[in-house]
Structure formats: C-alpha cells, structure tokens
Amino acid sequence: MQTVSALVRIILPLVVFYLAFTCLGTAGGLVVVVLYFALMNLSAIFNHLASRAYTSGDYDKALRLLEKALKLSPKNSTMRGAYAWLLLKLGNTGEAEIQIDQALANAAREEQKSTLNVTKSMVLWKKGELDQAISLLEKVLESYKNSNVYATLGFLYLEKGDLDKALSFNLEAYDFNSTNAIILDNLGCTRLLRGEYEEAREIYMQLMKLKPQFPEAFYNYARVLAHFGELDKAIYMCRTALSLKFWNTSTITREQVENTLMELEDAQEKRLAETAGNDGHEAMQEEKSDDINSKE
C-alpha cells in the first residue's frame, strides 16, 4: 500500500506537468511547476519567514508564521520543537510543554528526540521541577554528547547550587567545546560563585572575544571586574547587559542588573569623591609648605 502511495505521489505530478506544458505551452507549464513546488513547500516557506521575523525581533509574527507552518505540516517535530522553544522564551510555559510533548511524540529518530529533550528540560526547570530536568539531560548525555546538552545541563547544575558538581561538569563541557559562549559563561559563573576570581576573569576574557548576545555573560563579568575594583569596566558591562534581550529563560532579571549597576555607580561616585578630597588635602598641604618656605 505504501509503495502504491509513493508511486502516486511521483506519477501524478508528472502527469499534471505534462498536461500543463501540452495545454498551456512552455510559459504556462513553467508557471504550473513553480506554483506546484511552492505549494508543496509552503510549510518550509512559512518556517523560513518565521526565522526571518525572529531575527528582526518580531516575535509575535514569528509565532504566527510557525503556527501556519504547523497547520500544513503537523507531524514536523523539528518545526514544532522550534515553536515550543519560542513559546517558552516568551513566557508561555504551559503551551510550550504541550507543544514539546507533541514534538517528542512525533519524532522518529533518537537524535531528534535528544535535541527536543533539551527544550523539555528547560520547560521542567521553569515549572520548578529542577531535579527532573537534570535527570532527563543526564540520561540524554549518556548517548548523545552535544554542546547544547552540555550548556543546558551545566547551567542546571548551577541552578541546583552544587558548585563542586557544577565545576567538574563545566570543566568537562569546556574540554568538549571551549568556544561555546554558554559553556564558557557556565564555567566562569561557577568560578565566580566559588570565589575563584582570577580563574573567572580568564574565562570571561575568553568569552568576550566571542561577542556573546545574552545578558548573563556581561552581568557575571561585571561582578568579577567589580571584585578587582575595575568599576568603570564593570559599569560598562552592566550597561551592555541591559541593552540585550531578557527572556523567560534568562537566569537573571533586568531588575537584578539595574540594582547592581546602581551599586556600582554609587561606589564609583564615592571613590571619585574620596579621590577629590585627597587631592584637595594634598594641595592644601603643598600651599602651607610653600608659605613656610617663603617666610624662611
């Protein structure tokens, strides 16, 4: 039965093309061919347009286009996984869970399921089921070693608060891929939380060369710089963090960064005031010394 169905899908378009060219001529036939392939690939076209809308920052439009694509290709697990991920990032955790579960049910290959389980783990984390999220990715990692899995599980260990486990795992992740921005941030943040500031600074210097596009990287680096008294640079990093998009999946809030920025700016003002006071005192001492010398 499947063989017959496959033959029909091949032969029927050929018959249509033949009739189109015969009855409509070359130009008409070409139009029919173009329209046919456009209709057959309409879901992929919507998916591509959704990707462009996402890149331009029009997230609502991206969602609408993905919904249209899924109506045409409801069994496409990759597309549905992307839809679930965007829903989660925008804060619709409940609907994201429904969509990712459906995507997993439709996924045929184990590799595909492993990729989708990264999103599933993030859904579990946002639901407050951190241990289940960790267990899921630990199982995935047994048979599917991937940078995205390492990056996600590394941050989940940080969320758990087990800094020894986080350090050992994020060092392993760094050995696996030392140019993944999230892996570097995970390791740098682990070093920061352990009070290993020199090591943290080295990691964040590497990370900055990659030009990360998520606020955590700059916020965490600001905290490292503040420890070393580099307030100007720390303030710059906080301001850069605030210029970036904060998602439902971000591990920090805009308010956190704003509060840290205010603290840093206050500390800088106090330092400048102390410096000005010290300079004024030294100037007065020099004037007194000059007066004494002139009298002599």
C-alpha positions as CSV (number, residue, x, y, z in Angstrom):
1,M,0.0,0.0,0.0
2,Q,2.8,2.4,0.9
3,T,4.5,1.5,-2.4
4,V,1.4,2.4,-4.4
5,S,1.0,5.7,-2.4
6,A,4.6,6.6,-3.2
7,L,4.2,5.9,-6.9
8,V,1.0,8.1,-7.0
9,R,2.9,11.0,-5.4
10,I,5.6,10.6,-8.1
11,I,3.4,9.9,-11.2
12,L,0.6,12.3,-10.5
13,P,2.7,15.5,-10.6
14,L,4.4,14.3,-13.8
15,V,1.0,13.9,-15.5
16,V,0.0,17.3,-14.3
17,F,3.2,18.8,-15.7
18,Y,2.8,17.1,-19.0
19,L,-0.8,18.3,-19.4
20,A,0.2,21.9,-18.3
21,F,3.0,22.1,-20.9
22,T,0.8,20.5,-23.6
23,C,-2.2,22.7,-23.0
24,L,-0.7,25.9,-21.8
25,G,2.6,26.0,-23.6
26,T,6.1,26.4,-22.1
27,A,5.4,29.6,-20.2
28,G,2.2,28.3,-18.7
29,G,3.8,25.0,-17.9
30,L,6.6,26.7,-16.0
31,V,4.1,28.7,-14.0
32,V,2.3,25.5,-13.0
33,V,5.6,23.8,-12.0
34,V,6.6,26.8,-9.9
35,L,3.2,27.0,-8.2
36,Y,3.2,23.3,-7.5
37,F,6.6,23.3,-5.8
38,A,5.7,26.5,-3.9
39,L,2.5,24.8,-2.6
40,M,4.3,21.6,-1.7
41,N,6.9,23.5,0.2
42,L,4.6,26.1,1.8
43,S,5.3,25.0,5.3
44,A,9.0,25.3,4.8
45,I,8.4,28.8,3.3
46,F,6.4,29.8,6.4
47,N,9.2,28.4,8.6
48,H,11.8,30.4,6.8
49,L,9.7,33.6,7.1
50,A,9.3,32.9,10.8
51,S,13.1,32.6,11.2
52,R,13.5,36.0,9.5
53,A,10.8,37.6,11.7
54,Y,12.5,36.2,14.8
55,T,15.9,37.6,13.7
56,S,14.3,41.0,13.1
57,G,12.8,41.0,16.6
58,D,9.1,40.5,15.6
59,Y,8.5,37.5,17.8
60,D,4.7,37.6,17.6
61,K,4.9,37.4,13.8
62,A,7.4,34.5,14.1
63,L,4.8,32.6,16.3
64,R,2.0,33.3,13.8
65,L,4.1,32.0,10.9
66,L,5.2,28.9,12.8
67,E,1.5,28.2,13.6
68,K,0.7,28.4,9.8
69,A,3.7,26.1,9.0
70,L,2.5,23.6,11.6
71,K,-1.1,23.5,10.2
72,L,0.5,22.4,6.9
73,S,3.0,20.0,8.4
74,P,1.6,19.0,11.8
75,K,3.9,16.0,12.1
76,N,7.1,18.0,11.6
77,S,8.8,17.6,15.1
78,T,11.7,19.9,14.3
79,M,9.4,22.7,13.4
80,R,7.1,22.1,16.4
81,G,10.2,22.0,18.7
82,A,11.2,25.4,17.4
83,Y,7.6,26.6,18.1
84,A,7.8,25.2,21.7
85,W,11.2,26.9,22.3
86,L,9.9,30.3,21.2
87,L,6.8,29.9,23.3
88,L,9.0,29.1,26.3
89,K,11.3,32.0,25.7
90,L,8.3,34.4,25.5
91,G,6.9,33.1,28.8
92,N,4.1,30.7,27.7
93,T,5.4,27.7,29.6
94,G,2.2,25.8,29.7
95,E,1.7,25.8,25.9
96,A,5.4,25.2,25.4
97,E,5.0,22.0,27.4
98,I,2.1,20.8,25.3
99,Q,4.0,21.5,22.0
100,I,7.3,19.9,23.1
101,D,5.5,16.8,24.2
102,Q,3.7,16.5,20.9
103,A,7.0,17.1,19.1
104,L,8.7,14.3,21.1
105,A,5.7,12.0,20.3
106,N,6.2,12.7,16.5
107,A,10.0,12.4,16.5
108,A,11.1,9.3,14.7
109,R,14.9,9.4,15.3
110,E,16.6,9.2,18.7
111,E,18.9,12.1,17.8
112,Q,15.9,14.2,17.1
113,K,14.4,13.3,20.5
114,S,17.6,14.1,22.3
115,T,17.6,17.6,20.8
116,L,14.0,18.1,21.7
117,N,14.6,16.9,25.3
118,V,16.9,20.0,25.8
119,T,13.8,22.1,25.4
120,K,11.8,19.7,27.5
121,S,14.3,20.0,30.3
122,M,14.0,23.8,30.2
123,V,10.2,23.5,30.5
124,L,10.7,21.3,33.5
125,W,13.1,23.9,35.0
126,K,10.6,26.7,34.5
127,K,7.9,24.6,36.2
128,G,10.1,24.3,39.2
129,E,11.0,20.6,38.5
130,L,14.8,21.1,38.6
131,D,15.7,17.6,39.6
132,Q,13.6,16.1,36.8
133,A,15.2,18.4,34.3
134,I,18.7,17.4,35.4
135,S,17.8,13.7,35.4
136,L,16.4,14.0,31.9
137,L,19.6,15.6,30.5
138,E,21.9,13.3,32.4
139,K,20.2,10.4,30.6
140,V,20.4,12.2,27.2
141,L,24.1,12.8,27.7
142,E,24.8,9.1,28.1
143,S,24.2,8.5,24.4
144,Y,24.2,12.0,22.9
145,K,27.1,14.3,23.6
146,N,26.3,17.7,22.1
147,S,27.3,21.3,23.0
148,N,23.7,22.4,23.6
149,V,23.2,19.5,26.1
150,Y,26.4,20.3,27.9
151,A,25.5,24.0,28.0
152,T,22.0,23.4,29.4
153,L,22.9,20.8,31.9
154,G,25.9,22.9,33.1
155,F,23.6,25.8,33.9
156,L,21.1,23.5,35.6
157,Y,23.8,22.2,38.0
158,L,24.5,25.9,38.8
159,E,20.8,26.4,39.5
160,K,20.9,23.4,41.8
161,G,23.7,25.1,43.8
162,D,26.1,22.1,43.9
163,L,29.2,24.1,43.0
164,D,31.6,21.1,43.2
165,K,29.4,19.2,40.7
166,A,29.0,22.3,38.6
167,L,32.7,22.8,38.4
168,S,33.6,19.3,37.5
169,F,30.9,19.1,34.8
170,N,31.5,22.6,33.4
171,L,35.2,21.8,33.1
172,E,34.2,18.6,31.2
173,A,31.9,20.7,29.0
174,Y,34.8,23.2,28.4
175,D,37.0,20.3,27.2
176,F,34.2,19.3,24.9
177,N,33.8,22.7,23.4
178,S,35.8,25.7,24.6
179,T,34.2,28.1,22.1
180,N,30.6,27.8,23.1
181,A,29.6,31.0,24.7
182,I,27.1,29.5,27.2
183,I,29.6,26.8,28.2
184,L,32.1,29.5,28.9
185,D,29.6,31.5,30.9
186,N,28.7,28.5,32.9
187,L,32.3,27.8,33.8
188,G,33.0,31.5,34.5
189,C,30.0,31.8,36.7
190,T,31.0,28.6,38.6
191,R,34.4,30.1,39.3
192,L,32.8,33.4,40.4
193,L,30.4,31.7,42.8
194,R,33.3,29.7,44.3
195,G,35.3,32.9,44.9
196,E,37.9,31.9,42.3
197,Y,38.1,35.3,40.7
198,E,41.4,35.1,38.8
199,E,40.2,31.9,37.1
200,A,36.8,33.6,36.4
201,R,38.4,36.6,34.9
202,E,40.4,34.5,32.5
203,I,37.3,32.7,31.3
204,Y,35.3,35.9,30.8
205,M,38.2,37.4,28.9
206,Q,37.9,34.4,26.5
207,L,34.1,34.8,26.4
208,M,34.2,38.5,25.5
209,K,36.2,37.6,22.3
210,L,33.2,35.6,21.2
211,K,30.9,38.6,21.4
212,P,28.0,36.9,23.3
213,Q,24.5,38.1,22.8
214,F,22.9,37.2,26.2
215,P,22.9,39.4,29.3
216,E,24.2,36.9,31.8
217,A,27.7,36.9,30.2
218,F,28.2,40.7,30.7
219,Y,26.5,40.8,34.1
220,N,28.6,38.0,35.5
221,Y,31.8,39.6,34.1
222,A,30.8,42.9,35.7
223,R,30.7,41.1,39.1
224,V,34.2,39.7,38.5
225,L,35.5,43.1,37.5
226,A,33.9,44.8,40.5
227,H,35.8,42.4,42.8
228,F,39.0,43.7,41.3
229,G,37.9,47.3,41.7
230,E,37.6,47.9,38.0
231,L,34.4,49.9,38.4
232,D,34.4,51.7,35.0
233,K,34.6,48.4,33.1
234,A,32.1,46.7,35.4
235,I,29.6,49.6,34.8
236,Y,30.1,49.3,31.1
237,M,29.4,45.5,31.3
238,C,26.2,46.1,33.2
239,R,25.0,48.7,30.7
240,T,25.8,46.3,27.9
241,A,23.8,43.6,29.6
242,L,20.8,45.9,29.9
243,S,21.0,46.6,26.1
244,L,20.3,42.9,25.4
245,K,17.0,41.0,25.4
246,F,15.9,39.3,28.6
247,W,13.8,36.2,28.1
248,N,11.7,33.9,30.2
249,T,14.6,31.5,30.0
250,S,17.2,34.1,31.2
251,T,18.8,33.1,34.5
252,I,18.9,36.8,35.7
253,T,16.4,39.6,35.6
254,R,16.6,43.1,34.3
255,E,16.0,44.4,37.8
256,Q,19.0,42.4,39.1
257,V,21.3,44.1,36.6
258,E,19.8,47.5,37.2
259,N,20.3,47.2,41.0
260,T,23.9,46.0,40.5
261,L,24.5,49.0,38.1
262,M,23.2,51.4,40.8
263,E,25.5,49.9,43.4
264,L,28.5,50.2,41.1
265,E,27.7,53.8,40.2
266,D,27.4,54.7,43.9
267,A,30.7,53.0,44.6
268,Q,32.3,54.9,41.7
269,E,30.9,58.3,43.0
270,K,32.3,57.6,46.5
271,R,35.7,56.7,45.0
272,L,35.7,59.9,42.9
273,A,34.7,62.0,46.0
274,E,37.4,60.4,48.1
275,T,40.0,61.0,45.3
276,A,38.9,64.6,45.0
277,G,39.1,65.0,48.8
278,N,42.6,63.5,49.0
279,D,43.8,65.7,46.1
280,G,42.4,68.8,47.8
281,H,44.1,67.9,51.1
282,E,47.4,67.3,49.3
283,A,47.1,70.7,47.6
284,M,46.5,72.5,50.9
285,Q,49.5,70.8,52.4
286,E,51.6,71.9,49.5
287,E,50.4,75.5,49.9
288,K,51.2,75.5,53.6
289,S,54.7,74.2,52.8
290,D,55.2,76.9,50.2
291,D,54.1,79.6,52.7
292,I,56.6,78.3,55.3
293,N,59.4,78.2,52.8
294,S,58.7,81.7,51.5
295,K,58.7,83.1,55.1
296,E,62.1,81.5,55.7
